[in-house]
Amino acid sequence: MECHKMFLVVYSCFAKVQLMTSSETATKSI
């Protein structure tokens, strides 16, 4: 159970980074 919780935390962090990266590239392309 604890392992699953850790996975969720890591996944949400990864999603946040992906969002930031995609928004950064979008700003650069404009």
CHARMM-style PDB file with segment names, atoms N, HN, CA, C and O in Angstrom:
ATOM      1  N   MET     1       0.834  -1.203   0.000  1.00  0.00      PROA
ATOM      2  CA  MET     1       0.000   0.000   0.000  1.00  0.00      PROA
ATOM      3  C   MET     1       0.877   1.265   0.000  1.00  0.00      PROA
ATOM      4  O   MET     1       0.637   2.221  -0.737  1.00  0.00      PROA
ATOM      5  N   GLU     2       1.896   1.221   0.858  1.00  0.00      PROA
ATOM      6  HN  GLU     2       2.090   0.444   1.457  1.00  0.00      PROA
ATOM      7  CA  GLU     2       2.793   2.376   0.940  1.00  0.00      PROA
ATOM      8  C   GLU     2       3.522   2.597  -0.392  1.00  0.00      PROA
ATOM      9  O   GLU     2       3.761   3.729  -0.812  1.00  0.00      PROA
ATOM     10  N   CYS     3       3.863   1.488  -1.036  1.00  0.00      PROA
ATOM     11  HN  CYS     3       3.668   0.568  -0.695  1.00  0.00      PROA
ATOM     12  CA  CYS     3       4.557   1.574  -2.319  1.00  0.00      PROA
ATOM     13  C   CYS     3       3.653   2.234  -3.362  1.00  0.00      PROA
ATOM     14  O   CYS     3       4.111   3.052  -4.160  1.00  0.00      PROA
ATOM     15  N   HSD     4       2.387   1.878  -3.351  1.00  0.00      PROA
ATOM     16  HN  HSD     4       2.015   1.213  -2.703  1.00  0.00      PROA
ATOM     17  CA  HSD     4       1.433   2.444  -4.297  1.00  0.00      PROA
ATOM     18  C   HSD     4       1.306   3.951  -4.090  1.00  0.00      PROA
ATOM     19  O   HSD     4       1.200   4.718  -5.047  1.00  0.00      PROA
ATOM     20  N   LYS     5       1.319   4.358  -2.818  1.00  0.00      PROA
ATOM     21  HN  LYS     5       1.406   3.735  -2.040  1.00  0.00      PROA
ATOM     22  CA  LYS     5       1.213   5.782  -2.490  1.00  0.00      PROA
ATOM     23  C   LYS     5       2.415   6.527  -3.059  1.00  0.00      PROA
ATOM     24  O   LYS     5       2.284   7.608  -3.634  1.00  0.00      PROA
ATOM     25  N   MET     6       3.591   5.924  -2.885  1.00  0.00      PROA
ATOM     26  HN  MET     6       3.698   5.046  -2.418  1.00  0.00      PROA
ATOM     27  CA  MET     6       4.819   6.532  -3.376  1.00  0.00      PROA
ATOM     28  C   MET     6       4.753   6.699  -4.895  1.00  0.00      PROA
ATOM     29  O   MET     6       5.169   7.726  -5.432  1.00  0.00      PROA
ATOM     30  N   PHE     7       4.233   5.694  -5.573  1.00  0.00      PROA
ATOM     31  HN  PHE     7       3.895   4.860  -5.137  1.00  0.00      PROA
ATOM     32  CA  PHE     7       4.115   5.741  -7.027  1.00  0.00      PROA
ATOM     33  C   PHE     7       3.238   6.910  -7.463  1.00  0.00      PROA
ATOM     34  O   PHE     7       3.544   7.597  -8.438  1.00  0.00      PROA
ATOM     35  N   LEU     8       2.141   7.130  -6.731  1.00  0.00      PROA
ATOM     36  HN  LEU     8       1.892   6.572  -5.940  1.00  0.00      PROA
ATOM     37  CA  LEU     8       1.236   8.225  -7.066  1.00  0.00      PROA
ATOM     38  C   LEU     8       1.944   9.567  -6.921  1.00  0.00      PROA
ATOM     39  O   LEU     8       1.779  10.456  -7.756  1.00  0.00      PROA
ATOM     40  N   VAL     9       2.732   9.709  -5.860  1.00  0.00      PROA
ATOM     41  HN  VAL     9       2.867   8.987  -5.182  1.00  0.00      PROA
ATOM     42  CA  VAL     9       3.458  10.964  -5.635  1.00  0.00      PROA
ATOM     43  C   VAL     9       4.452  11.210  -6.768  1.00  0.00      PROA
ATOM     44  O   VAL     9       4.539  12.311  -7.311  1.00  0.00      PROA
ATOM     45  N   VAL    10       5.196  10.164  -7.110  1.00  0.00      PROA
ATOM     46  HN  VAL    10       5.126   9.270  -6.669  1.00  0.00      PROA
ATOM     47  CA  VAL    10       6.185  10.289  -8.186  1.00  0.00      PROA
ATOM     48  C   VAL    10       5.492  10.599  -9.512  1.00  0.00      PROA
ATOM     49  O   VAL    10       5.970  11.418 -10.297  1.00  0.00      PROA
ATOM     50  N   TYR    11       4.370   9.940  -9.749  1.00  0.00      PROA
ATOM     51  HN  TYR    11       3.981   9.274  -9.111  1.00  0.00      PROA
ATOM     52  CA  TYR    11       3.643  10.138 -11.005  1.00  0.00      PROA
ATOM     53  C   TYR    11       3.119  11.566 -11.125  1.00  0.00      PROA
ATOM     54  O   TYR    11       3.201  12.173 -12.193  1.00  0.00      PROA
ATOM     55  N   SER    12       2.573  12.110 -10.016  1.00  0.00      PROA
ATOM     56  HN  SER    12       2.506  11.618  -9.148  1.00  0.00      PROA
ATOM     57  CA  SER    12       2.038  13.472 -10.050  1.00  0.00      PROA
ATOM     58  C   SER    12       3.170  14.473 -10.290  1.00  0.00      PROA
ATOM     59  O   SER    12       2.996  15.463 -11.001  1.00  0.00      PROA
ATOM     60  N   CYS    13       4.331  14.200  -9.689  1.00  0.00      PROA
ATOM     61  HN  CYS    13       4.473  13.396  -9.112  1.00  0.00      PROA
ATOM     62  CA  CYS    13       5.488  15.078  -9.899  1.00  0.00      PROA
ATOM     63  C   CYS    13       5.900  15.038 -11.367  1.00  0.00      PROA
ATOM     64  O   CYS    13       6.165  16.074 -11.977  1.00  0.00      PROA
ATOM     65  N   PHE    14       5.950  13.836 -11.924  1.00  0.00      PROA
ATOM     66  HN  PHE    14       5.735  12.995 -11.429  1.00  0.00      PROA
ATOM     67  CA  PHE    14       6.330  13.662 -13.319  1.00  0.00      PROA
ATOM     68  C   PHE    14       5.344  14.388 -14.243  1.00  0.00      PROA
ATOM     69  O   PHE    14       5.749  15.023 -15.217  1.00  0.00      PROA
ATOM     70  N   ALA    15       4.046  14.287 -13.926  1.00  0.00      PROA
ATOM     71  HN  ALA    15       3.718  13.771 -13.135  1.00  0.00      PROA
ATOM     72  CA  ALA    15       3.021  14.944 -14.733  1.00  0.00      PROA
ATOM     73  C   ALA    15       3.212  16.456 -14.689  1.00  0.00      PROA
ATOM     74  O   ALA    15       3.029  17.142 -15.695  1.00  0.00      PROA
ATOM     75  N   LYS    16       3.580  16.971 -13.516  1.00  0.00      PROA
ATOM     76  HN  LYS    16       3.729  16.414 -12.699  1.00  0.00      PROA
ATOM     77  CA  LYS    16       3.795  18.409 -13.365  1.00  0.00      PROA
ATOM     78  C   LYS    16       4.952  18.866 -14.233  1.00  0.00      PROA
ATOM     79  O   LYS    16       4.878  19.903 -14.892  1.00  0.00      PROA
ATOM     80  N   VAL    17       6.024  18.079 -14.226  1.00  0.00      PROA
ATOM     81  HN  VAL    17       6.084  17.237 -13.691  1.00  0.00      PROA
ATOM     82  CA  VAL    17       7.203  18.415 -15.029  1.00  0.00      PROA
ATOM     83  C   VAL    17       6.850  18.394 -16.512  1.00  0.00      PROA
ATOM     84  O   VAL    17       7.262  19.272 -17.270  1.00  0.00      PROA
ATOM     85  N   GLN    18       6.090  17.391 -16.915  1.00  0.00      PROA
ATOM     86  HN  GLN    18       5.755  16.678 -16.299  1.00  0.00      PROA
ATOM     87  CA  GLN    18       5.679  17.266 -18.314  1.00  0.00      PROA
ATOM     88  C   GLN    18       4.864  18.486 -18.735  1.00  0.00      PROA
ATOM     89  O   GLN    18       5.035  19.010 -19.836  1.00  0.00      PROA
ATOM     90  N   LEU    19       3.975  18.933 -17.846  1.00  0.00      PROA
ATOM     91  HN  LEU    19       3.836  18.507 -16.951  1.00  0.00      PROA
ATOM     92  CA  LEU    19       3.126  20.085 -18.117  1.00  0.00      PROA
ATOM     93  C   LEU    19       3.988  21.334 -18.297  1.00  0.00      PROA
ATOM     94  O   LEU    19       3.779  22.116 -19.224  1.00  0.00      PROA
ATOM     95  N   MET    20       4.955  21.510 -17.405  1.00  0.00      PROA
ATOM     96  HN  MET    20       5.126  20.874 -16.651  1.00  0.00      PROA
ATOM     97  CA  MET    20       5.837  22.676 -17.476  1.00  0.00      PROA
ATOM     98  C   MET    20       6.645  22.656 -18.763  1.00  0.00      PROA
ATOM     99  O   MET    20       6.803  23.683 -19.424  1.00  0.00      PROA
ATOM    100  N   THR    21       7.161  21.472 -19.118  1.00  0.00      PROA
ATOM    101  HN  THR    21       7.033  20.638 -18.582  1.00  0.00      PROA
ATOM    102  CA  THR    21       7.982  21.354 -20.318  1.00  0.00      PROA
ATOM    103  C   THR    21       7.163  21.649 -21.570  1.00  0.00      PROA
ATOM    104  O   THR    21       7.632  22.347 -22.470  1.00  0.00      PROA
ATOM    105  N   SER    22       5.951  21.124 -21.630  1.00  0.00      PROA
ATOM    106  HN  SER    22       5.571  20.557 -20.899  1.00  0.00      PROA
ATOM    107  CA  SER    22       5.112  21.326 -22.809  1.00  0.00      PROA
ATOM    108  C   SER    22       4.716  22.795 -22.933  1.00  0.00      PROA
ATOM    109  O   SER    22       4.649  23.321 -24.044  1.00  0.00      PROA
ATOM    110  N   SER    23       4.453  23.460 -21.817  1.00  0.00      PROA
ATOM    111  HN  SER    23       4.508  23.033 -20.915  1.00  0.00      PROA
ATOM    112  CA  SER    23       4.065  24.870 -21.869  1.00  0.00      PROA
ATOM    113  C   SER    23       5.275  25.716 -22.261  1.00  0.00      PROA
ATOM    114  O   SER    23       5.136  26.736 -22.936  1.00  0.00      PROA
ATOM    115  N   GLU    24       6.460  25.286 -21.834  1.00  0.00      PROA
ATOM    116  HN  GLU    24       6.574  24.457 -21.285  1.00  0.00      PROA
ATOM    117  CA  GLU    24       7.682  26.006 -22.181  1.00  0.00      PROA
ATOM    118  C   GLU    24       7.944  25.929 -23.672  1.00  0.00      PROA
ATOM    119  O   GLU    24       8.267  26.936 -24.303  1.00  0.00      PROA
ATOM    120  N   THR    25       7.807  24.741 -24.239  1.00  0.00      PROA
ATOM    121  HN  THR    25       7.546  23.923 -23.727  1.00  0.00      PROA
ATOM    122  CA  THR    25       8.041  24.565 -25.673  1.00  0.00      PROA
ATOM    123  C   THR    25       6.986  25.327 -26.465  1.00  0.00      PROA
ATOM    124  O   THR    25       7.279  25.859 -27.536  1.00  0.00      PROA
ATOM    125  N   ALA    26       5.769  25.384 -25.950  1.00  0.00      PROA
ATOM    126  HN  ALA    26       5.532  24.952 -25.080  1.00  0.00      PROA
ATOM    127  CA  ALA    26       4.695  26.100 -26.634  1.00  0.00      PROA
ATOM    128  C   ALA    26       5.018  27.589 -26.665  1.00  0.00      PROA
ATOM    129  O   ALA    26       4.776  28.264 -27.666  1.00  0.00      PROA
ATOM    130  N   THR    27       5.567  28.100 -25.557  1.00  0.00      PROA
ATOM    131  HN  THR    27       5.764  27.552 -24.744  1.00  0.00      PROA
ATOM    132  CA  THR    27       5.922  29.520 -25.495  1.00  0.00      PROA
ATOM    133  C   THR    27       7.080  29.812 -26.442  1.00  0.00      PROA
ATOM    134  O   THR    27       7.127  30.874 -27.062  1.00  0.00      PROA
ATOM    135  N   LYS    28       8.011  28.872 -26.554  1.00  0.00      PROA
ATOM    136  HN  LYS    28       7.973  28.009 -26.051  1.00  0.00      PROA
ATOM    137  CA  LYS    28       9.180  29.065 -27.417  1.00  0.00      PROA
ATOM    138  C   LYS    28       8.779  29.081 -28.889  1.00  0.00      PROA
ATOM    139  O   LYS    28       9.323  29.852 -29.679  1.00  0.00      PROA
ATOM    140  N   SER    29       7.828  28.226 -29.250  1.00  0.00      PROA
ATOM    141  HN  SER    29       7.386  27.600 -28.608  1.00  0.00      PROA
ATOM    142  CA  SER    29       7.434  28.113 -30.656  1.00  0.00      PROA
ATOM    143  C   SER    29       6.667  29.349 -31.117  1.00  0.00      PROA
ATOM    144  O   SER    29       6.604  29.625 -32.315  1.00  0.00      PROA
ATOM    145  N   ILE    30       6.091  30.084 -30.191  1.00  0.00      PROA
ATOM    146  HN  ILE    30       6.142  29.859 -29.218  1.00  0.00      PROA
ATOM    147  CA  ILE    30       5.315  31.275 -30.578  1.00  0.00      PROA
ATOM    148  C   ILE    30       6.273  32.425 -30.897  1.00  0.00      PROA
ATOM    149  OT1 ILE    30       5.830  33.520 -31.244  1.00  0.00      PROA
TER     150      ILE     30
END
